[in-house]
Amino acid sequence: MTHIAVLGSTNMDLIAYVAKAPQRGETVTGREFRTLPGGKGANQAVAAARAGADNVSMIGAVGADAFGTRLRSTLEHSGVDTDLLRTVDTAATGTAHIVVDDEGGNAIVVIPGANGTLTALAPGDEGLIASADTLLLQLEIPVEGVLAAAQAARRHGVRTILTPAPAQALPPELLAATDLLVPNEHEAATLTGITDPHAAAKALLDQVPEVVVTLGARGSLYAARDSEPVLVEAPHVTAVDTTGAGDTFVGTLAVALAEGSSVPEALAWASTAAALSVQRPGASASMPYRSEIDNEANGAAS
């Protein structure tokens, strides 16, 4: 049985599709607007559930509003346990305002809302974390809450995977409680001041035992102490919308590692899932199911 716990954000994504993103002070006309469930925490939970985890549990917060109701329903429909997704009356559900251009690139403004109340663990949270194989964390909630969850996982021997996004300086205590850090190349550069992904990954190993730097269309780079780096290429696809691709990668990677796949196998499988997701619009709505990932991976191998 594979149990993935996720502590993180739940947002409603408000997405505008445009030919070219506006520059500062510029107004452009978009062709479409969508309201889709998202948030890095919820995205990773949905990705893990669709990738075939036996049990996925979401710890987070939404407001007492229509967005919160829809987000909870989406998670449950995807097979995610929401017993510890609390509803707060003091803040609206978080939102992410996203502009997606014709090349599939995006720019995002996140308004945390209820996510900002997650400053500490609530009753039941530590017990759920202790029952999991893996805890997924990100930085769209207060870092105090992320640290509390990571330290709880460390106390109970639960593997912790941290996505350091949005990029920011991280407390040494959080890095000390992190087993696997998964930044993209820009976040790795922010954390280290080093633009070369290989050198940045090596520098991060001074703080965490394992690192995966995601490189977008170029694939992913794995580095661990006392072992040679592993570079896994990504499938070549035409991107429609890259929103949520990193979360798809992390959620799927967590499932593969929890199931005992080797690191190269897990990275390749997660890259396949991310490649499928960027060919569809939206974040959680674009995430593939296990059968799709397996079919695509088997087709590429044959």
N, C-alpha and C positions, 0 to 999 in steps of 0.2 A: 504494500500500500504506500503510495506516494502522497504525502501531505505537505502542501505549500501554504504558508501563511504570508499575508501581505499587510504591511502597515503603511498607509500612504494616502494620497489625495484622491478624491472623487470630484470631478469637474464636469460641467456641461460645456462641450466645445461648440462655439459659435463661429462657423467657418464661412469665409467669403472667398470665392474662387475668381481669380482675375488673370488676365493675360500677363501682366507684369505688375509686381508689387509697387505701391506708391513710394516715392521718396519723401523726405521730410517736407511738409508744406504742400504736397501734391495731392490732388484728388483724381482718382481713376474710377471708371465704371466697371463693376464686376458683372459676371454672367450668371452667378448662382449663389444662393445662401442656404446653408444647412445647419441644423441643430442636432448634434450627435453626442452620445455619452463618451466621456473621456476622463482625463486625470491620470497621471503616471501610475499611481497605485492601482486604481481600478483597471487600467489598461493591462498592467502586468498580471493581475488576477484573472482577467478574461483570457489573456493569452495562455496562461498556464492551464486553465480549465479546458480550453479548446484543444490544447496540445496533449491532453489525456491524463493529467494528474488525477489521482483517485479522489482527492479532497483538496479544495482550495478555500481558504477562509480569508475574509476581508475585514481588517480593523481600520476604521476611519470615521468620518463625520460628514453629514449632509444637513442642509437646512430643512425646516418644516415648510417646504414649498413644492411646487410642481416639478422643478428640476430634481429635487431630492427624491421624490417618489419615483420618477422615471429612472434615475440612476440605480436605485435599489432594485427595481424591477428588472432592469437590464442585467445586472449582476446575477440575480437569482435565475433568470432565464438562461444564462450562460453556465449555470451549475456552480456558482460561487455562493458559499455560506455567508450570510450577512447578519448573523446574530449579534456580532460586535461592531456593526456599522451603526453608530449612534446618530440620532436625530437631535439637533440642538435648536433651541428657540431664539438664541441670541445672535444668530448670523444667517445670512442667505447661503445657499449652496454655492460652492466655488464655480467659477467660470473661466474658460480659456478663449480668448478672442484671437482667431487664427486667420491669416491671409495666405492662401495657397496659389502659387503662380503656375503658368502652363508647363514649366519644367519640373513640377512636382515639389519645388522648394517651398518652405514656409517660414513665416515670422509669427511669433506668438506672444501675447500679453496675458498673464495669468493673474486673476483676482482670487485670492485664497478663500475668502468667505469662511464657511464652517471649518475648512481645513486648518485654519489658524487656531482653532481651539485645541488641537492635538499636541499639547505641550507636555503631557505625561501619560503614563499608562493608566487605564481605568480598570475597575474590578473585572476580572475574567481575562484580561489581555495576556498577562504573563502565563497563565495556565494554558491558553490556546497556543502561544508561542512555544511553550515547552513541549507540546504534543506534536509539533511539526518536524519535518525533516529539514526544511529550509525556510528562512525568513527573508522576504524581499523588502528592501527599503529604498526610498528615493528622498529628494529634498524639496518637495512641494508642500511640506508641512513643517512646522517649527523644528529646528535641529534638536531642541531639547527632547522632543518626543521621539525622534529618530534614535538619539543616543540611549534613551531609556529602553527602547525596544531591543537595540543591538546588545546592550549589556545584559538584558534578560535572556536573550538567545545564548550569549556566551556562558551565562551561569548554568544553562541546561544543556550545553553541548550541541546546540542547533546551528547549522551552517548559515551564515549571514552573507547575503549578496547585496551590495549597495550600488545603486546608480547615482552618481554625484551630480544630479541635475535638478534644478538649475545650478550651474557651477558656482561654487563659493568656497571660501576657506573652511576647512574641516577641523573640528577639535581633535587633538591627538587621541583623546579617549575614544572617539568614534572610530578612527582608523584602527586603533588597537583592538576593537571589538568586531572588526570586519574581516571576513575570510576571503571574499572575492570582491574586488572593486571593478565595476564595468563602466568606465567613462567613454564618451566618444573622443575623437582626437582633439577637438576644441576644448573639451572639459579637462582632458589630460594635460593640455598645454596650460590651462588656467591654474591647475593644481600644482604644476611643477615649474612653470616658466620656460618650458622646453617645447619647441614646436615639432621636433622630429618624434613621431609616435614610438619608435623603438627606444630611443633614449629616454623619453618620458616614462614609458612602461618600466624601464630599468630603474629609474629614479623612484618610482612609486613603490617598488619592491622593498625599499628601505622602511616603508610604513605598513604595508600589507603583504601577506604571503603570496597572493595570486592576483593577477590583473588581466582583464580582457579589454583592449582598446578597440572599439568599433570604428571602422574606416569607411562607412557608407558603402558605395558601390564597389569599393576595393576589398571588402571583406572584413576580417577581424584578426587581431594579433593577441595571442596568449603568451603571458610571461609568468614564470614562477621562480622562486628562489632555488638555486642549485639545479636548474634544468635549462635546456635550450629553448628559445622562443619558438612558437608555432604560428605560422601565418596561414590562414584559411581563406581562399578566395570566395567571393559572393557570386551567385548566379547573375548572368547578364540579362537584365530586363529593362523595359521602358517604364519609368516611374510616372504614376498619375498623381499620387499624394503620399509624401513621406511621413506625414503625421502618424505617430504611434509605431513607427518601424523599430525604433530602439527598444520600446517596451515589448513589442512582439518578440524581438530577439531575446531579451532577458527572461521573459516568462517561459519561453520555449526552452532556453538553455537550462533554466532551473529544473525543469521536468527531466530533460535528458540526463543531467548530472545526477539527479536523485535516483534515477532508474539504473545508474551504473554505467552509462556510456563513457567511453574514453573522451578526453578533452577534444581531440580533432573531430571525432564523430559528433559530439555534442555541438561544437561550433558550426560544423557543416549543416547539421539539421536545423539549428537556430537561424542560420543565414538563409536557408531555403524558406523558412517561415516568414522571415522579414521581407524577402524578395517577393513572395506572394502578396504580402500586405500592401506594399507600395504600388501595386498594380490596381488597387481599389481605393475609393475615396473614404475618408474618415479614419478614426483611430481604432477603437474597439470594434467598430462595424467591419473593418477591413481584415480582421485577424483570422487566419485560416484554422480549420479543424485538423485534427491529427491525420485523418484519412487523406486530406489534401496534401499535407506536408509529406507524408510517406509516399504517396503516389508521385509527387514531383521529385522527391529525393531518389526514388527507385528508377524513375525515368531518366534522370541525369546520370545515374550510375551505369545504366545499361547501354 
